[in-house]
Amino acid sequence: MAYKSKIERYADVVAGFDPAGGPDGFDLMPAPEPRRPSSLVVAATSVGACLYDALDLFAGTGWGVACQRLGIAEAGVELMPEAVATRAANGMHTSYNDVWAGLDLGGPRVRYRGLIASPPCQTFSMAGSGAGRAALNDVLAAIKARAYMSVAHLRALGEATDMRTALVLTPLVYAARDLPDYVVLEQVPPVLPVWEACAGVMREWGYSVWVGIVNAEQYGVPQTRRRAVLIAKLYGEAKRPEPTHSRYYPRDKTKLDPGVLPWVSIAEALGWGMTRRPYVTVATGTEGGGTDPAALGGSGARRTVYNERAGDGWEPSGDADNDGGILRLSIGEAGALQSYPTAGIYVHPMSNGRRAIWDEEAPAPTIRGVNRPMPATYKGHERDACDPAGAHARLTVAEASALQSYPEGFIWTGTKTKQFLQIGNAVPPLMAEAILREALR
């Protein structure tokens, strides 16, 4: 027998899949009948007694914050231990850990009204290896073959390609089994064709479905993150979430959409420095001829700044050094206070050869789960907002959290690396809130 690769064996499975009956060993479910919306969705007779407003697959914390703001009782499904701990630290409930477990016979079940899911995006993302992008046709073929009716078929897809690629369809399995009142799916833009195919299936079940690209800055997020979103409703018409802020136009930063708020810049989100008065004269040297690390000048200026810091008139900067009670401004901060061209902020690029320093007076790029300091070897890019010497060298956890629109004081757990990973993988809460408002409208 000739050797066959995993992808060839998976192709054989797809080719031999009978939508009417299914091959042996596949737990094919009957196609769900369209139904009228109800006030209660029961997944099965064996589920627990507790009813949740939403089941949040691949939960993280972004959707959880939005649910808290909207008064939605959310049951999370989250595998990463640090993310589970972060959820608990912020008053979020995690029902179980593995999305697959909730689909197994005898596995954990939850009663819920709405389904939320942001599957892993590494294999589909432009920042990933590209294996998922190459497998998009396989995923679309799996939808056409009604693989969402068979957990085993989906597992075969994962084994042939990448288990994260198969995970992108698990929400459709939950939806087929439970027919929730609403479904919200979010992923990177390359997954849009998958959401469109899912929409076609869900319309046959009686759902009204909207699918499209959502720009995070149009919902108050200080970031130009673009995401493919699906909103499906059994009751009412699904529509695009209504923007609250203007879109950001990089070629004309003064252009604003009418009837909505301006987009939010990095500087507005991370606001640092004095909040009740103009800054003191910026100094760079001392009477002895040495450098003044605080850039404050004489004792009177120092007294003014430290009094403001001691009260409530100061917003700290992420890369200011406050160890030992000494304030040290970065080069970028001192330059900004002297009204030099706006300082930039370094955000580690997806690959070499891309710009890395972004204008603080504009929204940030997509915040990723990787946060590395500016390397000494970085020579700049023609599209950088400023010279590398004048840029903030690295985001702090608090700054990355703010740029993702998390509330001040949100508690992150785990190592710093794990905290940044959680932040970068999250759905920005303000964007999530706008999407859920539309789903509940």
C-alpha positions in Angstrom: 0.0 0.0 0.0 1.4 3.4 -0.9 2.2 5.7 1.9 -0.4 8.5 2.4 0.3 11.7 4.3 -2.1 12.9 7.0 -3.7 15.5 4.7 -4.2 12.8 2.0 -5.8 10.4 4.6 -8.1 13.3 5.7 -9.1 13.9 2.1 -10.1 10.3 1.9 -12.3 10.8 4.9 -14.0 13.8 3.4 -14.5 12.1 0.1 -16.1 9.1 1.8 -18.3 11.1 4.1 -22.0 10.7 3.5 -24.0 13.6 4.8 -27.1 11.4 5.1 -25.6 8.7 7.2 -21.9 9.1 7.8 -19.1 6.4 7.7 -18.8 3.9 10.4 -17.4 5.2 13.7 -18.6 8.7 13.2 -21.1 10.0 15.8 -23.2 11.8 13.2 -26.0 13.9 14.7 -29.3 14.7 12.9 -29.6 18.1 11.3 -31.3 20.5 13.8 -34.8 21.6 13.0 -35.4 25.4 12.9 -37.2 26.5 16.0 -38.8 29.6 17.4 -36.7 31.5 20.0 -37.3 30.6 23.6 -36.4 32.1 26.9 -34.5 29.0 27.9 -32.1 26.8 26.0 -31.5 23.4 27.5 -28.5 21.6 26.1 -29.6 18.1 27.3 -31.7 16.5 30.0 -28.6 15.6 32.0 -27.3 19.2 32.4 -26.8 20.9 35.7 -29.5 23.0 37.3 -27.6 26.3 36.9 -28.6 28.5 33.9 -26.2 30.9 32.4 -26.9 33.8 30.0 -23.9 32.8 27.9 -21.4 29.9 27.4 -18.0 31.4 26.5 -15.8 28.9 24.6 -12.0 29.7 24.6 -13.0 32.3 27.2 -9.9 34.2 28.2 -11.1 37.4 29.8 -12.1 40.0 27.2 -15.7 38.6 26.6 -15.9 38.1 30.4 -15.3 41.8 31.1 -18.0 42.8 28.5 -20.4 40.3 30.1 -19.8 41.8 33.5 -20.5 45.3 32.1 -23.7 44.2 30.5 -24.9 42.1 33.4 -24.6 38.8 31.5 -24.0 35.7 33.6 -21.1 34.1 31.7 -19.9 30.5 32.1 -16.3 30.2 30.7 -14.5 27.3 29.1 -10.8 28.0 29.4 -7.8 25.7 29.2 -4.8 27.9 30.1 -4.3 27.7 34.0 -3.1 31.4 34.2 -6.1 32.6 32.3 -8.4 30.5 34.6 -6.7 32.1 37.6 -7.1 35.6 36.1 -10.7 35.0 35.5 -11.2 33.9 39.1 -9.3 36.9 40.4 -11.7 39.2 38.6 -14.9 37.4 39.6 -15.5 35.3 36.5 -16.7 31.7 36.6 -15.0 28.9 34.6 -17.3 25.9 34.2 -14.8 23.5 32.6 -11.5 23.6 30.8 -11.5 21.7 27.5 -13.9 22.6 24.6 -13.7 19.1 23.3 -14.8 17.7 26.7 -18.1 19.5 26.5 -18.8 17.6 23.3 -18.0 14.2 24.6 -20.7 11.8 25.8 -20.8 12.1 29.5 -18.8 15.3 29.5 -19.6 18.5 31.3 -22.7 20.3 30.1 -24.0 23.8 30.8 -27.5 25.3 30.3 -27.2 28.6 28.5 -29.0 31.1 26.3 -26.2 32.4 24.1 -22.9 31.1 22.7 -19.7 33.1 22.5 -16.5 31.8 20.9 -13.1 33.2 19.8 -11.2 30.1 18.7 -7.4 30.0 18.6 -6.1 32.1 15.7 -2.4 31.1 15.5 -2.8 28.8 12.4 -5.0 31.3 10.6 -3.3 34.5 11.7 -1.0 36.4 9.4 1.4 36.2 12.4 1.2 32.4 12.4 3.0 29.8 10.3 0.4 29.9 7.6 -0.7 26.2 7.9 -4.2 27.3 8.8 -4.4 29.6 5.8 -3.4 26.7 3.6 -6.1 24.6 5.3 -9.0 27.0 4.8 -10.2 25.1 1.8 -10.2 21.9 3.9 -12.2 23.6 6.6 -14.7 24.9 4.1 -14.9 21.4 2.6 -15.6 20.0 6.1 -18.5 22.5 6.6 -19.9 21.4 3.2 -19.7 17.8 4.3 -21.5 18.6 7.6 -18.5 17.7 9.7 -20.0 19.9 12.5 -22.4 17.0 13.0 -19.6 14.7 13.9 -17.0 15.2 16.7 -15.0 12.4 15.3 -14.9 13.9 11.8 -13.6 17.2 13.3 -10.9 15.4 15.2 -9.8 13.8 12.0 -9.5 17.2 10.4 -7.3 18.3 13.4 -5.1 15.3 13.2 -4.6 15.8 9.5 -3.8 19.5 9.7 -3.6 21.2 13.1 -5.9 20.6 16.1 -6.3 24.4 16.4 -7.6 24.4 12.8 -10.3 21.9 13.8 -11.2 23.9 16.9 -12.4 26.8 14.8 -15.5 24.6 13.9 -16.3 23.3 17.4 -18.6 26.3 18.1 -20.7 25.2 15.2 -21.0 21.7 16.8 -22.3 23.4 20.0 -24.7 25.5 18.0 -26.0 22.5 16.1 -26.6 20.5 19.3 -28.0 23.3 21.5 -29.5 25.9 19.1 -28.9 28.9 21.5 -30.8 32.1 21.1 -27.8 33.9 19.8 -24.2 33.0 18.6 -21.2 35.4 18.4 -18.0 34.2 16.8 -14.7 36.3 16.5 -11.5 35.5 14.7 -8.8 37.0 12.5 -9.8 38.4 9.1 -8.6 35.4 7.1 -11.3 33.3 8.7 -14.1 35.4 7.2 -14.9 32.8 4.5 -15.3 30.2 7.3 -17.8 32.5 9.1 -19.6 33.1 5.8 -20.0 29.3 5.3 -21.2 28.9 8.9 -23.7 31.7 8.3 -25.1 29.8 5.3 -25.6 26.7 7.5 -27.1 28.7 10.4 -29.6 30.5 8.2 -31.0 27.0 7.3 -31.6 26.5 11.0 -33.7 29.7 11.3 -31.1 32.2 12.3 -30.6 35.8 11.1 -26.9 36.2 10.6 -24.5 39.1 10.0 -20.9 38.5 9.0 -18.2 41.1 8.4 -15.0 42.8 9.5 -15.1 44.9 12.6 -12.5 47.7 13.3 -11.7 47.9 17.0 -11.0 51.7 17.0 -14.7 52.3 16.0 -15.7 51.1 19.4 -13.4 53.2 21.6 -10.5 50.7 21.6 -7.2 52.6 21.2 -6.0 50.1 18.6 -6.5 49.4 14.9 -7.3 45.7 15.4 -9.4 44.2 12.6 -11.5 41.0 13.3 -13.9 38.8 11.4 -17.2 38.6 13.3 -20.3 36.5 13.0 -23.5 37.5 14.9 -26.5 35.1 14.6 -29.9 35.6 16.2 -33.0 33.5 16.4 -35.0 36.5 17.4 -34.8 39.8 15.4 -32.4 40.8 12.7 -28.7 40.5 13.1 -26.8 43.6 12.1 -23.4 45.1 12.2 -22.6 46.6 15.7 -23.2 50.3 15.6 -19.9 52.2 15.8 -19.5 54.7 18.7 -16.2 56.2 17.4 -14.7 57.2 14.1 -12.6 55.0 12.0 -8.9 55.8 11.9 -7.7 57.0 8.5 -3.8 56.7 8.5 -3.5 58.8 5.3 -5.5 61.7 6.7 -5.4 61.7 10.5 -7.7 64.7 10.7 -10.5 62.9 8.9 -13.3 61.8 11.3 -16.6 60.1 10.6 -19.6 62.3 11.4 -22.0 61.6 14.2 -19.6 59.6 16.4 -16.8 60.3 18.8 -13.2 60.6 17.6 -11.0 57.5 17.8 -8.9 57.1 20.9 -5.1 57.6 20.7 -2.4 55.8 22.5 -1.6 58.9 24.5 -5.2 59.3 25.6 -5.3 55.7 26.7 -2.0 55.7 28.5 -2.2 59.3 29.6 0.8 60.2 31.8 2.3 63.2 33.4 0.6 66.1 35.2 -3.2 66.2 34.9 -4.0 69.5 36.7 -1.3 71.9 35.4 1.3 72.4 32.7 4.6 70.7 33.2 7.6 72.4 34.8 10.6 73.5 32.7 12.4 70.4 31.4 16.1 70.3 32.3 18.7 67.9 31.2 21.7 68.9 33.4 22.7 69.6 36.9 24.8 72.5 38.4 27.7 70.0 38.7 27.6 69.5 34.9 26.2 66.0 35.0 23.0 64.7 33.6 19.7 65.2 35.5 17.9 61.8 35.1 14.7 63.3 36.3 14.9 66.2 33.8 13.4 68.5 36.5 15.9 71.2 37.1 16.1 73.0 40.4 14.6 72.2 43.8 11.5 74.3 43.3 10.6 72.4 40.2 11.3 69.1 41.9 9.1 70.1 44.8 6.3 70.9 42.4 6.5 67.6 40.6 6.8 65.5 43.7 3.9 67.3 45.3 1.8 66.5 42.3 2.9 62.9 42.4 2.2 62.6 46.0 -1.4 63.8 45.4 -3.8 62.8 42.6 -2.4 65.1 40.0 0.0 62.8 38.3 -0.4 59.9 35.8 2.7 57.7 35.7 4.4 56.6 32.5 5.1 53.0 31.7 8.8 53.4 31.2 9.5 56.0 33.9 11.8 54.6 36.6 10.3 55.4 40.1 12.6 53.1 42.1 13.7 54.7 45.3 11.3 57.5 44.9 13.3 59.1 42.0 11.4 59.9 38.9 13.3 59.4 35.7 11.8 60.5 32.4 12.6 58.6 29.2 14.1 60.4 26.3 10.7 60.2 24.6 8.9 61.7 27.5 11.3 64.6 27.9 11.1 65.3 24.2 7.3 65.3 24.3 7.3 67.8 27.2 9.5 70.1 25.1 7.0 69.9 22.3 9.4 68.0 20.0 7.6 65.9 17.4 5.4 63.4 19.1 7.3 60.5 20.6 6.5 57.0 19.4 6.0 53.7 21.2 7.7 50.5 20.3 5.4 47.5 19.6 7.3 44.4 18.6 6.5 43.7 14.9 5.2 40.4 13.5 8.3 39.9 11.4 11.6 41.6 10.5 11.5 44.5 8.1 8.2 45.9 9.5 7.7 49.2 11.2 7.8 49.0 15.0 7.4 52.6 16.4 3.9 54.0 16.3 2.6 57.5 16.8 1.3 58.1 20.3 -1.3 60.4 18.9 -2.9 57.6 16.9 -4.4 54.2 17.8 -2.0 51.4 18.4 -1.5 48.5 16.0 -2.9 45.1 17.0 -1.6 44.2 20.5 -0.1 40.7 20.3 0.8 38.2 23.0 4.5 39.0 22.4 6.1 41.9 24.2 9.8 42.3 23.7 11.8 45.4 24.4 13.3 47.4 21.5 16.5 45.5 20.6 19.7 47.5 20.5 20.2 46.4 16.9 16.9 48.0 15.8 17.9 50.7 13.2 14.5 52.0 12.5 12.0 51.8 9.6 11.1 54.5 7.1 7.5 54.5 8.4 8.4 54.7 12.1 6.7 57.6 13.9 10.1 58.8 15.3 13.7 58.0 15.7 14.3 54.9 17.9 16.2 57.0 20.4 13.0 59.0 21.1 10.6 56.1 21.5 9.2 54.4 24.6 11.2 51.1 24.5 8.5 48.7 25.8 4.9 48.4 26.9 4.2 47.5 30.5 1.5 45.0 31.4 -0.7 47.9 32.5 -0.2 49.8 29.2 -0.9 46.7 27.0 -4.0 46.1 29.1 -5.2 49.7 28.7 -4.6 49.5 24.9 -6.8 46.5 24.8 -9.5 48.6 26.6 -9.4 46.6 29.9 -10.6 48.6 33.0 -8.0 50.1 35.3 -7.2 47.8 38.1 -7.9 44.6 36.2 -5.9 41.8 37.9 -3.5 39.7 35.7 -2.0 36.5 37.0 0.9 34.3 36.0 4.4 35.3 34.8 4.8 38.5 32.9 5.2 36.5 29.7 1.9 34.7 30.4 0.2 38.0 31.3 1.2 39.5 28.0 0.0 36.3 26.2 -3.4 36.6 27.8 -3.7 40.3 26.9 -2.6 39.8 23.3 -5.0 36.8 22.8 -8.0 38.6 24.3 -10.9 40.2 22.5 -10.8 44.0 23.4 -13.6 44.3 26.0 -15.1 47.5 24.5 -15.4 45.8 21.1 -16.8 42.7 22.7 -19.4 44.8 24.5 -20.5 46.4 21.3 -20.9 43.0 19.6 -22.9 41.6 22.5 -25.1 44.6 22.6 -26.1 43.9 19.0 -26.6 40.2 19.7 -28.9 41.1 22.6 -30.7 43.9 20.9 
